[in-house]
């Protein structure tokens, strides 16, 4: 994962861009949180492609671990997911519940995600 500190509309956030190593392990989650702390930013935008197949498979526990750590460290996060994984099975049910809250939401575009994250 590649992270970058961005300033927009007078607010800062961390942009997590995809690379050849998407979020796969709990250590990756901790590294991401460390990046937020290094830049003193508690808003996070995960671009499409930053989440691995393990994240979408709820049996691995990676999604739950990730979400719990983000909540524990008070990091508001938005993810851009346009892929088929977001519209299937148990993961779709999870997203339906998450999108009702104020901690983590999923959007179909980066524009929508930023509007919520910075709004």
C-alpha positions as CSV (number, residue, x, y, z in Angstrom):
1,X,0.0,0.0,0.0
2,X,1.1,3.5,-0.7
3,X,-0.1,6.2,1.6
4,X,-0.1,10.0,1.0
5,X,-1.1,12.9,3.2
6,X,-3.5,15.2,1.3
7,X,-4.9,18.6,2.1
8,X,-8.2,19.5,0.6
9,X,-10.9,22.1,1.6
10,X,-8.9,23.0,4.6
11,X,-8.8,19.4,5.9
12,X,-6.3,16.7,5.9
13,X,-6.7,13.0,5.1
14,X,-4.7,10.0,4.3
15,X,-5.0,8.6,0.8
16,X,-4.2,4.9,0.5
17,X,-3.4,4.0,-3.1
18,X,-3.3,0.4,-4.4
19,X,0.0,-1.2,-5.4
20,X,1.2,-4.7,-5.7
21,X,0.6,-5.4,-2.0
22,X,-3.1,-4.7,-0.9
23,X,-4.2,-4.9,2.7
24,X,-3.8,-8.6,3.6
25,X,-2.8,-8.9,7.2
26,X,-3.4,-7.4,10.6
27,X,0.2,-6.0,10.4
28,X,-0.8,-4.2,7.2
29,X,-3.7,-2.6,9.2
30,X,-1.4,-1.6,11.9
31,X,1.0,-0.1,9.4
32,X,-1.9,1.9,7.9
33,X,-2.9,3.2,11.3
34,X,0.7,4.2,12.0
35,X,0.7,6.1,8.8
36,X,-2.3,8.0,9.9
37,X,-0.7,8.8,13.2
38,X,2.6,9.9,11.5
39,X,0.7,12.5,9.5
40,X,-1.6,13.4,12.4
41,X,-4.7,12.6,10.4
42,X,-7.7,10.7,11.5
43,X,-9.5,10.5,8.1
44,X,-8.6,7.8,5.6
45,X,-9.6,7.2,2.0
46,X,-9.0,3.7,0.7
47,X,-9.0,3.7,-3.1
48,X,-10.3,0.7,-5.0
49,X,-7.8,-2.1,-5.1
50,X,-6.3,-1.4,-1.7
51,X,-8.4,-4.2,-0.1
52,X,-7.4,-7.8,-0.8
53,X,-9.6,-10.8,-1.4
54,X,-9.1,-11.8,2.2
55,X,-10.8,-8.6,3.3
56,X,-14.0,-9.5,1.3
57,X,-14.0,-13.0,2.7
58,X,-15.5,-12.5,6.2
59,X,-14.3,-15.9,7.3
60,X,-10.7,-14.6,7.4
61,X,-11.6,-12.0,10.0
62,X,-9.6,-9.3,8.3
63,X,-12.5,-7.0,7.7
64,X,-13.6,-7.3,11.3
65,X,-10.1,-6.7,12.6
66,X,-9.6,-3.8,10.3
67,X,-12.9,-2.1,11.2
68,X,-12.5,-2.6,14.9
69,X,-9.0,-1.1,14.9
70,X,-10.1,1.9,12.9
71,X,-12.9,2.5,15.3
72,X,-10.6,1.9,18.4
73,X,-8.2,4.5,17.0
74,X,-11.0,7.0,16.0
75,X,-10.1,6.9,12.3
76,X,-13.0,7.7,10.1
77,X,-12.6,5.8,6.8
78,X,-14.2,5.6,3.4
79,X,-13.5,3.0,0.8
80,X,-14.1,3.1,-2.9
81,X,-15.4,-0.3,-4.0
82,X,-17.0,-0.8,-7.4
83,X,-16.2,-4.5,-7.8
84,X,-18.5,-7.4,-7.6
85,X,-17.3,-8.4,-4.2
86,X,-19.2,-5.5,-2.6
87,X,-22.5,-6.8,-3.9
88,X,-22.4,-10.4,-2.8
89,X,-23.4,-12.4,0.2
90,X,-22.4,-11.7,3.7
91,X,-20.1,-8.9,2.7
92,X,-23.0,-7.0,1.2
93,X,-24.9,-7.4,4.5
94,X,-21.9,-6.0,6.4
95,X,-21.7,-3.0,4.1
96,X,-25.4,-2.3,4.5
97,X,-24.9,-2.1,8.3
98,X,-21.6,-0.1,8.1
99,X,-23.1,2.5,5.7
100,X,-25.6,3.4,8.4
101,X,-22.8,4.5,10.8
102,X,-20.3,7.3,10.9
103,X,-17.1,5.3,11.2
104,X,-16.7,3.5,7.9
105,X,-18.6,3.7,4.6
106,X,-18.2,2.4,1.1
107,X,-18.8,4.4,-2.0
108,X,-18.9,3.8,-5.7
109,X,-16.7,6.8,-6.5
110,X,-13.9,8.8,-4.9
111,X,-15.9,12.0,-5.2
112,X,-18.7,10.6,-3.1
113,X,-16.3,9.2,-0.6
114,X,-14.5,12.5,-0.1
115,X,-17.7,14.4,0.2
116,X,-18.7,12.2,3.1
117,X,-15.2,12.0,4.6
118,X,-14.6,15.7,4.6
119,X,-18.3,16.8,5.1
